[in-house]
Amino acid sequence: MFRRTVAAMAAAVAFKGSTGLADQLFGRVDFLGLKAGDQREVGGLKLCWCPRGRLLMGSPPDERERRHDERQVKVTLTHGFWVGKYSVTQEQWSRVIGPLPGELSAGAGDDFPVYNVNHAEAELFCRNLTALQRASGALPEGWEFRLPTEAQWEYACRAGTPTATAFGNRMSSRQANFRGDFPYNGADKGPMLGRTEKVGKYLANAWGIHDMHGNVFEWCRDWYHRGLPGGTDPDLSSAKASAQRNRDGSVSRVRRGGCWADKGWPCRSASRLRFEPERRADHIGFRLVAVQS
């Protein structure tokens, strides 16, 4: 119904001679996904559709190894969005930005995730990619690439699941890249690579998204607060003044997903950790979303 309505609006505008606006309206509606897990590719990046919906964000009191900052809140996302099927890779970084941001100490190759990237550099990648793909016509006006909010990240990670991970309440390193000698919640011990792995080597979640658990932590756009943001389309990217202070008085952005160098519990869907935005490490990268601006 929504597509037909917008298409009719665009046709009416075109009939009156304003073809630029008509093309813009058609471009926006044609860029939407129809159902969860729909896929498209923009500028060499594969994307999966996350439809608008509701999310019980955080973890229940009885979830094993949960932390105090995961108290559950209700979230409504009023707009669907595209999320990267994979973390941004070293090849994609080189193509959009140029030289890699740091030493390749934890895995090297075109299909490995980019890491040693700080928050500002990840945001720069998103802005540059937006400009490039708008210029090419692949990204419609009114859409932009950016880092996900915490709510968008967890919504995409869960893909409709209420369990501790997208694969259930246990997880071994055969399902995600983390320290296999510390599986989550009684799962069998598994391999420990001691480095990143190529993106997409592990099972995708129900919406076709890979590596939301493990491999590299992923930056979110939100400033870290002690409690999760609830409500409608929560976005704490500008809420620096109210962010939780570190011991030295600094503030942090949020990182999500766990990594190759960590145990299984930080790989849970609700797990959230802080990281100062200027820092970089060989266990942190990022994944982008395409949203209506």
Residue pairs with C-beta under 8 A, 6 or more apart in sequence:
2 29
3 29
3 32
6 25
6 26
6 28
6 29
7 25
7 26
7 29
9 25
10 21
10 22
10 23
10 25
10 26
10 29
11 22
13 19
13 21
13 22
13 25
14 22
24 140
24 141
24 142
27 140
27 141
27 142
28 140
28 141
28 142
28 143
28 292
30 140
31 139
31 140
31 143
32 49
32 80
33 40
33 49
33 51
33 80
33 82
34 49
35 49
35 51
36 49
36 50
36 51
36 159
36 160
36 206
36 207
37 48
37 49
37 159
37 206
37 207
37 208
38 48
38 49
39 46
39 47
39 48
39 49
39 85
39 208
40 46
40 47
40 49
40 82
41 47
42 82
42 133
42 138
42 139
42 290
43 129
43 132
43 133
43 136
43 138
43 139
44 92
44 95
45 84
45 85
45 88
45 92
45 129
45 288
46 84
46 85
46 86
47 82
47 83
47 84
47 85
47 290
48 82
48 83
48 84
48 85
48 156
48 207
48 208
48 209
49 80
49 81
49 82
49 207
50 77
50 80
50 81
50 82
50 83
50 152
50 155
50 156
50 207
51 80
52 77
52 78
52 79
52 80
53 76
53 77
53 155
54 74
54 75
54 76
54 77
55 74
55 75
55 76
55 77
55 151
55 154
55 155
55 158
56 72
56 73
56 74
56 75
56 162
57 72
57 73
57 74
57 75
57 150
57 151
57 154
57 155
57 228
57 230
57 270
58 70
58 71
58 72
58 73
58 228
58 270
59 66
59 70
59 72
59 164
59 268
59 269
59 270
60 66
60 72
63 70
63 164
63 169
63 268
63 270
64 164
64 169
64 184
64 185
64 265
65 184
65 185
65 265
65 268
66 268
66 270
67 271
67 272
68 226
69 226
69 227
69 228
69 272
70 228
70 270
70 271
70 272
71 227
71 228
72 228
73 227
73 228
73 229
73 230
73 231
74 230
74 231
75 151
75 155
75 229
75 230
75 231
75 232
75 234
76 231
76 232
76 233
77 151
77 152
77 155
77 233
78 232
78 233
79 233
79 291
79 292
81 152
81 289
81 290
81 291
81 292
82 289
82 290
82 291
83 148
83 152
83 156
83 209
83 287
83 288
83 289
83 290
84 209
84 287
84 288
84 289
85 200
85 204
85 208
85 209
85 210
86 113
86 199
86 200
86 210
86 211
86 287
87 113
87 114
87 199
87 211
87 215
87 216
87 218
87 285
87 286
87 287
88 113
88 114
88 122
88 125
88 285
88 286
88 287
88 288
89 110
89 111
89 112
89 113
89 114
89 199
90 100
90 104
90 108
90 109
90 110
90 111
90 112
90 113
90 114
91 110
91 111
92 114
93 100
93 101
93 114
93 117
93 125
94 100
96 125
96 128
96 129
96 132
97 121
97 124
97 125
97 128
100 114
100 116
101 114
101 116
101 117
101 118
101 121
101 280
102 115
102 116
102 117
102 280
102 282
103 116
103 282
104 116
105 116
105 282
106 115
106 195
106 196
106 260
106 261
106 282
106 283
107 113
107 195
107 196
107 197
107 198
109 198
111 198
111 199
111 200
112 196
112 197
112 198
112 199
113 196
113 199
113 211
113 215
113 216
113 285
114 285
114 286
115 196
115 216
115 280
115 281
115 282
115 283
115 284
115 285
116 280
116 281
116 282
116 284
117 125
117 219
117 280
117 284
117 285
117 286
118 277
118 278
118 279
118 280
119 147
119 219
119 253
119 277
119 278
120 277
120 278
121 280
122 147
122 219
122 285
122 286
123 146
123 147
123 221
125 286
125 288
126 144
126 145
126 146
126 147
126 288
127 145
129 145
129 288
130 139
130 144
130 145
130 146
133 139
133 145
134 140
134 141
139 145
139 290
142 292
142 293
143 290
143 291
143 292
143 293
144 290
144 291
144 293
145 288
145 289
145 290
146 221
146 288
146 289
146 291
147 219
147 220
147 221
147 286
147 288
147 289
148 156
148 220
148 221
148 287
148 288
148 289
149 220
149 221
149 222
149 234
149 235
149 236
149 237
150 220
150 222
150 228
150 229
150 234
150 236
150 254
150 256
150 272
151 229
151 233
151 234
151 235
152 289
152 291
153 218
153 220
153 256
153 257
153 287
154 256
154 269
154 270
156 207
156 209
156 212
156 289
157 166
157 205
157 209
157 212
157 213
157 256
157 257
157 269
158 166
158 205
158 269
159 166
159 205
159 206
159 207
159 209
160 206
160 207
161 205
161 206
161 269
163 169
163 269
164 170
164 171
164 184
164 185
164 268
164 269
164 270
165 171
165 175
165 176
165 184
165 213
165 267
165 268
165 269
166 205
166 206
166 212
166 213
166 269
167 175
167 203
167 205
167 213
169 185
170 183
170 184
170 185
170 186
170 187
171 183
171 184
171 185
171 187
171 213
171 264
171 267
171 268
172 180
172 183
172 184
172 187
172 188
172 189
172 190
172 264
173 179
173 180
173 183
173 189
173 190
173 191
173 192
173 214
173 264
174 180
174 188
174 190
174 191
175 202
175 203
175 213
176 202
176 211
176 213
176 214
176 215
176 258
176 267
177 193
177 196
177 197
177 201
177 202
177 211
177 214
177 215
177 259
177 260
178 213
178 214
178 258
178 259
178 260
178 261
178 262
178 263
178 264
178 266
178 267
179 192
179 260
179 261
179 262
179 263
179 264
180 189
180 190
180 191
180 192
181 189
181 192
182 263
182 264
182 265
183 189
183 190
183 264
184 263
184 264
184 265
184 267
184 268
185 264
187 264
193 260
194 260
194 261
195 260
196 215
196 216
196 260
196 282
197 215
197 260
199 210
199 211
199 215
200 210
200 211
201 210
202 210
202 211
202 213
202 214
202 215
203 210
204 210
205 212
211 257
212 257
212 269
213 257
213 258
213 267
213 268
213 269
214 257
214 258
214 259
214 260
214 267
215 257
215 259
215 260
216 257
216 259
216 260
216 283
216 284
216 285
217 255
217 256
217 257
217 258
217 259
217 273
217 275
217 283
217 284
217 285
218 255
218 256
218 257
218 284
218 285
218 286
218 287
219 253
219 254
219 255
219 275
219 284
219 285
219 286
220 253
220 254
220 255
220 256
221 235
221 237
221 253
222 229
222 235
222 236
222 237
222 239
222 253
222 254
223 236
223 237
223 239
223 240
223 242
223 243
223 251
223 252
223 253
223 254
224 243
224 244
224 251
224 252
224 253
224 254
224 272
224 274
225 236
225 239
225 242
225 243
225 244
226 244
228 272
229 235
229 236
236 243
240 251
243 251
243 252
244 251
244 252
244 274
245 251
246 252
246 274
246 276
250 276
251 276
252 274
252 275
252 276
252 277
253 274
253 275
253 276
253 277
254 272
254 273
254 274
254 275
255 272
255 273
255 274
255 275
255 284
256 271
256 272
256 273
257 266
257 267
257 271
258 264
258 266
258 267
258 268
258 271
259 266
259 283
259 284
260 283
261 282
261 283
262 283
265 271
266 273
275 281
275 284
